[in-house]
Each structure stands twice: as structure tokens, then as C-alpha cells.
Amino acid sequence: SGDDFDPQPLAPAGSHSLGDVLRQRLGQRLELSASLLEVESRVDAALGGQLGLSAGSMAAVDAELGLPAAAHPSATSSSAVGTSADAGQAPCDRGLPAEDDLESVAIAHQAHPRTVIELAAGAELSAPDGADALVVAARALWQGAERRLLCDYLTTVVLGLFDHAWPGPAEPDGSPATQRSSAAMLVVGTALDEAPAVEAVRSVIGRDFSEMGSAAVERALAERLGKPLERWLQQDFFGHHTKTYRRRPLIWQLASSPAKRGRGPALSIWLYARRVDGDTLPKVQSQVLRPMRQRLAGLVAADDVGAEVARLREAIEELDRFDERLGEVMAEGFDHPALATDLGSEPLDRWCGPGPDRDEPPDVASFLAAERRYRPILD
């Protein structure tokens, strides 16, 4: 999984408002980060300043922990926020990048991490004009962390739709935890504004935050995501998920075209990577793409869509191009024009073989034939 990804449920079903749960979880995360920085400060003091933490920062830590003031060179203040006496040196100026956003803000504003947390949690949603720079930075820190936590929660919900097996307790007989769902694909959006996957996500969120009511939940999500939930799932989820999982996503998104301003693709689908095989793309064609095209063509032929007819005709053409492209992938697989040329100077070995056993192919023709087959190997 990706850095700092938290797959745990965001809230017990129906027991909290979204804002309360985010505040509680973020407080826990930032508290842990502050505690780690304090431990680092104490270690630095014991080592005589070898880590390079500033005197003002360590004096602030001493005061925060209720410890006797240590003999830190040039320590002149025990306040939580650094004063002008140590303004010329950063609290953690070790010549290394800050380990997290909390440390970055604390360094930039010569503030104790706990002071940053208190300001972040207590500040208004939007800092007023002319507010202290530390307050503005603390609030920005909180909003960014809040959004990341919410995106992680939505990722967990999406993976749950495919019954993704998180590492966890085994079955009573000692075998790995089993998966109940065999779903391999879900439709995220269509030219007819149908989004079964989005509705499934909404259903889970509704159960998790049942006391808020669906309208209040949607408003809270849109406020924090910067756009409606449906648009975020269709346009932004895959990018967030890919970055979080370091370009090894568990959910793959197939779309008939890139999203355009004000309009999504004619068809967009999520695939669960662990169930992708040689039959996946034919199923996309036969079970989703072609039935959708047939429905659109029927609506256009019946002249029952009014002013929408031009848009639906464009969607049909887009689906035809998508169908053709999927056919090319299935026919050509992972072939590349330069592959045969490169093989002229490279000997075949066991790494050219398919599958985990990787038996060496008998000849170049056999290897090229295997490469031209669409047969994903998820090892």
C-alpha cells in the first residue's frame, strides 16, 4: 500500500457526524506526530545537540512535557512558540527535509508542534484576512490532512465494493481470510448519467453516517473534496489511488475518453486488478460497452431524447472507437514494433517465458506469439 494509507473504517456505523470523526482521527494522527518529534528532541538533548535541534525548540519541549529546563545553549524561552531569541534558527534545522507537514509548519514558524495542532483544531474553517501567518498555516495543514484522510476513507469504501481482502486475522482454521465478492468490474459513469459504483459508495457512506442524513453528508463531502462526490469519484479517485499505491493501483479505471470540461466519458469502468485476466476485456465489451451502445442507438432511433440527440450520437461514436481500441489490445497484447528488432541482438532466456515458472520459449516466433496475446500475469 501507499505511504500513511489508513484502511481502517472511518467511523462506527451510524454513530458520528463526518466532521466529528475527522476531527477525532486527525487529532490522534497529529498528536502521534508531535509525540515523535518530542522524543526526537529529548534524544537530541541527550546527545548534546548532535541532531541540530534549536535551543528554543528544546526548551519549549521541556516546558510542554513538564520537565526541568535542560542546559541547552542559548535557550532563552520556554514558551510553546519560538521567540525572537531563536528566530534565526529553525526548530529542526538538520539540513534534512521535514518528515511531515506538521514539522514543516513548526519549522517555518518557529512553533512547537502542539501549538500548531491547537491552532489548527481551534481555527475557523477559513482564517480571516490579516490573521497571524501561523494560524493560516495551521489551518491549511488541518484542511490538507482532513482531505487526505477523507480520500483514504473513500478508497477503503471503493475497495470494499470488491471485497478486497485486507491483511488481517485468518479464518478459524488458520487459512487466509476469504473474499465474499467475486465482482471484477463496476460502472462508474455513462452517457446516460448512470453510475452504479457511485451509488454503491453512497450506500456505504449512508450506513456509516446514518445520523447525519444523506443531504448533510453530501454537503460535508463536497465541502472537503472541493467538488461533488460523484465527480470526485469519476474524475479524481483514480489519480489519488494511483499516487497512494505508488503507481501499483488495485483499482484500474477504463474510460472511453478523457474527461472533458463539464462532461465525462461515454463509459467509465473500475476494474479490480486482482481479478483481471484474459477474459476481462471481452467481458467489458460484451457485458457493458456493447449493451450501452445498443441502448443509446435505440434512444436515438426512437427520436425520444429531444435536444440530447447530438450528444448521444457523439457518445455512440466514442463507444465505437473505444470498442475498436479494446479489440486492438486483445489482438496485439503487449506487442511493440521494436520488439522483433531488439530480439535480433538479444538471446532468449527464462525471463522471456510467461507465468511464474518462466520456461524459456523455444524460439523467437513463440515468444512474439505469446507477447501478442493479451494475458495479464499478476505476479
C-alpha positions as CSV (number, residue, x, y, z in Angstrom):
1,S,0.0,0.0,0.0
2,G,1.0,3.6,-0.2
3,D,2.6,5.9,2.4
4,D,0.5,6.6,5.5
5,F,-2.6,4.9,4.0
6,D,-5.1,4.0,6.7
7,P,-7.5,1.3,5.7
8,Q,-9.5,1.3,8.9
9,P,-13.2,2.3,8.9
10,L,-13.5,6.0,9.4
11,A,-16.4,5.7,11.9
12,P,-18.6,3.1,13.6
13,A,-21.7,2.7,11.6
14,G,-24.2,5.5,12.3
15,S,-22.6,6.8,15.4
16,H,-20.9,10.1,14.5
17,S,-21.0,13.1,12.2
18,L,-18.4,13.3,9.5
19,G,-16.8,16.4,10.9
20,D,-16.6,15.0,14.5
21,V,-15.0,11.8,13.3
22,L,-12.5,13.6,11.1
23,R,-11.6,15.9,14.0
24,Q,-11.0,13.0,16.3
25,R,-8.9,10.9,13.9
26,L,-6.8,13.9,12.7
27,G,-6.2,14.9,16.4
28,Q,-4.9,11.4,17.0
29,R,-2.6,11.5,13.9
30,L,-1.2,14.9,14.7
31,E,-0.8,14.0,18.4
32,L,1.3,11.0,17.4
33,S,3.4,13.1,15.1
34,A,4.0,15.7,17.8
35,S,4.9,13.0,20.3
36,L,7.5,11.6,17.9
37,L,9.0,15.0,17.4
38,E,9.2,15.4,21.2
39,V,11.0,12.1,21.5
40,E,13.5,13.2,18.9
41,S,14.1,16.4,20.8
42,R,14.8,14.6,24.0
43,V,17.2,12.2,22.2
44,D,19.0,15.2,20.7
45,A,19.4,16.8,24.2
46,A,20.8,13.6,25.5
47,L,23.3,13.6,22.6
48,G,24.4,17.1,23.3
49,G,22.7,18.6,20.3
50,Q,24.2,16.3,17.6
51,L,20.9,16.3,15.7
52,G,21.0,20.1,15.4
53,L,17.6,21.0,17.1
54,S,17.4,24.6,18.2
55,A,17.7,25.6,21.8
56,G,14.3,27.4,21.8
57,S,12.6,24.3,20.3
58,M,14.0,22.0,23.0
59,A,13.2,24.4,25.8
60,A,9.7,24.5,24.5
61,V,9.6,20.7,24.6
62,D,10.9,20.7,28.2
63,A,8.1,23.0,29.2
64,E,5.5,21.1,27.3
65,L,6.5,17.8,29.0
66,G,6.8,19.4,32.4
67,L,10.5,18.6,32.7
68,P,13.2,20.6,34.3
69,A,14.8,23.1,31.9
70,A,17.8,21.4,30.3
71,A,21.1,23.1,29.8
72,H,20.6,24.0,26.1
73,P,23.0,26.6,24.7
74,S,21.3,29.9,24.1
75,A,17.9,28.7,25.4
76,T,16.1,31.8,26.4
77,S,12.4,30.9,26.3
78,S,10.2,28.1,27.4
79,S,7.1,29.2,25.5
80,A,5.5,26.8,23.1
81,V,6.2,29.2,20.2
82,G,9.8,30.2,19.5
83,T,10.6,33.8,20.3
84,S,12.9,36.3,18.6
85,A,15.8,34.9,20.6
86,D,15.9,31.8,18.5
87,A,14.2,33.2,15.4
88,G,17.3,32.8,13.4
89,Q,17.4,29.1,13.7
90,A,14.8,26.6,12.7
91,P,13.5,24.2,15.4
92,C,14.7,21.1,13.4
93,D,17.3,22.7,11.2
94,R,19.3,19.5,10.4
95,G,19.8,20.1,6.8
96,L,17.2,17.4,6.0
97,P,13.7,17.7,4.7
98,A,10.9,17.8,7.3
99,E,9.4,14.4,7.9
100,D,5.8,15.5,7.6
101,D,3.7,18.6,7.2
102,L,3.4,19.3,10.9
103,E,7.1,19.5,11.2
104,S,7.3,21.8,8.2
105,V,4.9,24.2,9.7
106,A,6.6,24.1,13.1
107,I,10.0,24.8,11.4
108,A,8.7,27.6,9.2
109,H,7.0,29.5,12.0
110,Q,9.3,28.6,14.9
111,A,6.4,27.0,16.8
112,H,6.1,24.0,19.0
113,P,4.2,21.2,17.1
114,R,1.5,21.1,19.8
115,T,0.9,24.8,19.4
116,V,0.3,24.1,15.7
117,I,-2.1,21.4,16.5
118,E,-4.1,23.6,18.9
119,L,-4.3,26.4,16.4
120,A,-5.3,24.0,13.6
121,A,-8.0,22.3,15.5
122,G,-9.4,25.5,17.0
123,A,-9.2,27.8,14.0
124,E,-12.2,28.7,12.0
125,L,-12.8,26.9,8.6
126,S,-11.4,30.0,6.8
127,A,-8.9,32.1,8.5
128,P,-9.9,35.8,8.5
129,D,-7.9,38.4,6.5
130,G,-4.9,39.6,8.3
131,A,-4.8,36.6,10.6
132,D,-1.5,35.6,12.0
133,A,0.6,33.6,9.5
134,L,0.9,30.7,11.9
135,V,-2.9,30.4,12.2
136,V,-3.3,30.4,8.5
137,A,-0.6,27.8,8.0
138,A,-2.0,25.6,10.8
139,R,-5.5,25.8,9.3
140,A,-4.1,24.9,5.8
141,L,-2.3,21.9,7.5
142,W,-5.5,20.8,9.1
143,Q,-7.5,21.1,5.8
144,G,-4.9,19.2,3.8
145,A,-4.7,16.4,6.4
146,E,-8.5,16.2,6.6
147,R,-8.8,15.9,2.9
148,R,-6.2,13.1,2.7
149,L,-7.9,11.2,5.5
150,L,-11.3,11.5,3.7
151,C,-9.8,10.3,0.4
152,D,-8.3,7.3,2.2
153,Y,-11.7,6.6,3.6
154,L,-13.3,6.7,0.2
155,T,-10.6,4.5,-1.2
156,T,-11.4,2.0,1.5
157,V,-15.1,2.1,0.6
158,V,-14.3,1.5,-3.1
159,L,-12.0,-1.4,-2.3
160,G,-14.7,-2.8,-0.1
161,L,-17.1,-2.9,-3.0
162,F,-14.8,-5.6,-4.5
163,D,-14.5,-7.2,-1.0
164,H,-10.7,-6.5,-1.1
165,A,-9.0,-8.7,1.5
166,W,-7.0,-6.5,3.8
167,P,-4.2,-8.2,5.7
168,G,-5.9,-9.3,8.9
169,P,-6.9,-12.2,11.1
170,A,-7.1,-15.6,9.4
171,E,-10.1,-17.9,9.4
172,P,-10.7,-20.1,12.5
173,D,-9.0,-23.0,10.7
174,G,-5.9,-20.9,10.1
175,S,-6.4,-20.3,6.4
176,P,-6.2,-16.8,4.9
177,A,-9.4,-14.6,5.2
178,T,-11.7,-15.4,2.3
179,Q,-13.4,-12.9,0.0
180,R,-17.2,-13.0,-0.3
181,S,-17.5,-11.0,-3.6
182,S,-16.3,-12.0,-7.0
183,A,-17.0,-8.7,-8.7
184,A,-14.3,-7.8,-11.2
185,M,-15.8,-4.6,-12.6
186,L,-18.2,-1.7,-11.7
187,V,-19.6,1.0,-14.0
188,V,-18.6,4.5,-12.7
189,G,-20.3,6.6,-15.3
190,T,-22.1,6.5,-18.6
191,A,-23.5,8.9,-21.2
192,L,-26.9,8.3,-19.6
193,D,-25.6,9.6,-16.2
194,E,-25.8,6.1,-14.7
195,A,-23.3,5.4,-12.0
196,P,-23.9,2.2,-10.1
197,A,-20.5,2.3,-8.5
198,V,-21.1,5.8,-7.2
199,E,-24.5,4.8,-5.8
200,A,-22.8,1.8,-4.1
201,V,-20.3,4.2,-2.4
202,R,-23.1,6.5,-1.3
203,S,-24.9,3.5,0.2
204,V,-21.9,2.6,2.4
205,I,-21.3,6.2,3.4
206,G,-25.0,6.5,4.3
207,R,-24.7,3.5,6.7
208,D,-21.5,4.8,8.2
209,F,-23.0,8.2,8.9
210,S,-26.7,7.5,9.1
211,E,-27.4,10.0,11.8
212,M,-26.3,12.9,9.6
213,G,-28.8,12.3,6.8
214,S,-27.8,11.9,3.1
215,A,-28.1,15.5,2.2
216,A,-25.9,16.7,5.1
217,V,-23.3,14.0,4.3
218,E,-23.1,15.1,0.6
219,R,-22.7,18.7,1.6
220,A,-19.9,17.9,4.0
221,L,-18.1,15.7,1.4
222,A,-18.4,18.3,-1.3
223,E,-17.0,21.0,1.0
224,R,-13.9,19.0,1.9
225,L,-13.3,17.4,-1.6
226,G,-13.9,20.7,-3.4
227,K,-16.4,19.1,-5.8
228,P,-19.5,16.8,-5.6
229,L,-18.8,13.2,-4.5
230,E,-19.9,11.8,-7.9
231,R,-17.5,14.0,-9.8
232,W,-14.6,13.3,-7.4
233,L,-15.1,9.5,-7.8
234,Q,-15.3,9.7,-11.6
235,Q,-12.5,12.2,-12.2
236,D,-10.1,12.3,-9.2
237,F,-10.3,9.0,-7.4
238,F,-8.1,7.0,-9.8
239,G,-5.3,9.7,-9.7
240,H,-5.4,9.7,-5.8
241,H,-5.5,5.9,-5.6
242,T,-2.6,5.5,-8.1
243,K,-0.4,8.0,-6.3
244,T,-1.2,6.5,-2.9
245,Y,-0.3,3.0,-4.1
246,R,2.9,4.2,-5.9
247,R,1.6,3.5,-9.4
248,R,0.5,-0.1,-8.5
249,P,-3.2,0.5,-8.1
250,L,-5.6,-2.2,-7.0
251,I,-8.4,-0.4,-8.9
252,W,-7.9,0.3,-12.6
253,Q,-10.1,2.8,-14.4
254,L,-11.0,2.2,-18.1
255,A,-12.7,5.2,-19.9
256,S,-13.8,5.7,-23.4
257,S,-12.2,9.1,-23.5
258,P,-10.6,11.6,-21.1
259,A,-13.0,13.7,-19.0
260,K,-13.9,16.9,-20.7
261,R,-14.9,20.2,-19.1
262,G,-18.4,19.8,-17.9
263,R,-18.8,16.3,-19.4
264,G,-17.4,12.9,-18.6
265,P,-16.7,10.0,-20.9
266,A,-19.5,8.0,-22.5
267,L,-18.4,5.0,-20.4
268,S,-16.1,4.7,-17.4
269,I,-15.4,1.4,-15.6
270,W,-13.5,0.3,-12.5
271,L,-11.7,-3.0,-12.7
272,Y,-10.3,-4.9,-9.6
273,A,-6.7,-5.6,-10.6
274,R,-6.6,-8.9,-8.7
275,R,-9.4,-10.4,-10.9
276,V,-8.2,-9.1,-14.2
277,D,-7.4,-11.9,-16.7
278,G,-7.6,-12.7,-20.4
279,D,-11.4,-12.7,-20.3
280,T,-11.7,-9.2,-18.7
281,L,-11.7,-7.1,-21.8
282,P,-14.1,-9.4,-23.8
283,K,-16.5,-9.1,-20.8
284,V,-16.2,-5.3,-20.8
285,Q,-17.2,-5.4,-24.5
286,S,-20.0,-8.0,-24.2
287,Q,-21.5,-7.1,-20.8
288,V,-21.1,-3.3,-20.6
289,L,-19.9,-1.5,-23.7
290,R,-22.0,-3.0,-26.5
291,P,-25.2,-3.2,-24.5
292,M,-24.7,0.5,-23.6
293,R,-24.2,1.4,-27.3
294,Q,-27.3,-0.6,-28.2
295,R,-29.4,1.4,-25.7
296,L,-28.1,4.7,-27.0
297,A,-28.7,3.8,-30.6
298,G,-32.3,2.8,-29.6
299,L,-32.9,6.1,-28.0
300,V,-31.6,8.0,-31.0
301,A,-33.6,5.9,-33.4
302,A,-36.8,6.4,-31.4
303,D,-36.2,10.1,-31.5
304,D,-37.1,10.2,-27.9
305,V,-34.3,12.3,-26.5
306,G,-35.0,15.8,-27.9
307,A,-32.1,18.2,-27.8
308,E,-29.9,15.4,-26.4
309,V,-29.7,13.5,-29.8
310,A,-26.5,15.2,-30.9
311,R,-24.7,14.4,-27.6
312,L,-25.9,10.8,-27.7
313,R,-24.7,10.4,-31.3
314,E,-21.3,11.6,-30.2
315,A,-21.3,9.1,-27.4
316,I,-22.1,6.3,-29.8
317,E,-19.1,7.3,-32.0
318,E,-17.0,7.4,-28.9
319,L,-18.1,4.0,-27.8
320,D,-17.3,2.6,-31.3
321,R,-13.8,4.0,-31.1
322,F,-13.4,2.5,-27.6
323,D,-14.6,-0.9,-28.8
324,E,-12.1,-0.8,-31.6
325,R,-9.3,0.1,-29.3
326,L,-10.1,-2.7,-26.9
327,G,-10.1,-5.1,-29.8
328,E,-6.6,-3.9,-30.8
329,V,-5.4,-4.5,-27.2
330,M,-6.8,-8.0,-27.2
331,A,-5.4,-8.8,-30.6
332,E,-1.9,-7.3,-30.1
333,G,-1.5,-7.8,-26.4
334,F,1.8,-6.4,-25.2
335,D,3.5,-6.4,-28.6
336,H,5.6,-3.5,-29.8
337,P,7.0,-2.7,-33.2
338,A,10.6,-2.5,-31.9
339,L,10.4,-5.8,-30.0
340,A,11.3,-8.1,-33.0
341,T,14.2,-5.8,-34.0
342,D,15.6,-5.8,-30.4
343,L,15.4,-9.6,-30.3
344,G,17.9,-9.8,-33.2
345,S,20.7,-8.9,-30.8
346,E,19.3,-10.3,-27.5
347,P,19.3,-14.0,-26.7
348,L,16.2,-15.6,-25.2
349,D,16.3,-16.7,-21.6
350,R,13.9,-17.9,-18.9
351,W,12.7,-14.3,-18.2
352,C,11.2,-14.2,-21.6
353,G,8.8,-17.0,-20.6
354,P,5.2,-16.5,-19.4
355,G,4.0,-17.2,-16.0
356,P,5.7,-17.7,-12.6
357,D,7.7,-20.8,-13.9
358,R,9.1,-18.8,-16.8
359,D,10.2,-21.6,-19.0
360,E,12.4,-20.3,-21.8
361,P,10.5,-20.1,-25.1
362,P,11.7,-22.4,-27.8
363,D,12.3,-19.7,-30.4
364,V,11.7,-16.1,-31.2
365,A,8.4,-16.8,-33.1
366,S,6.9,-18.5,-30.0
367,F,8.0,-15.6,-27.8
368,L,6.4,-13.0,-30.2
369,A,3.2,-15.0,-30.4
370,A,3.0,-15.1,-26.6
371,E,3.6,-11.3,-26.4
372,R,0.8,-10.7,-28.9
373,R,-1.8,-12.4,-26.7
374,Y,-3.5,-10.3,-24.0
375,R,-2.8,-12.5,-21.0
376,P,-2.2,-10.4,-17.8
377,I,0.0,-12.1,-15.2
378,L,-0.5,-10.6,-11.8
379,D,2.6,-11.9,-10.0
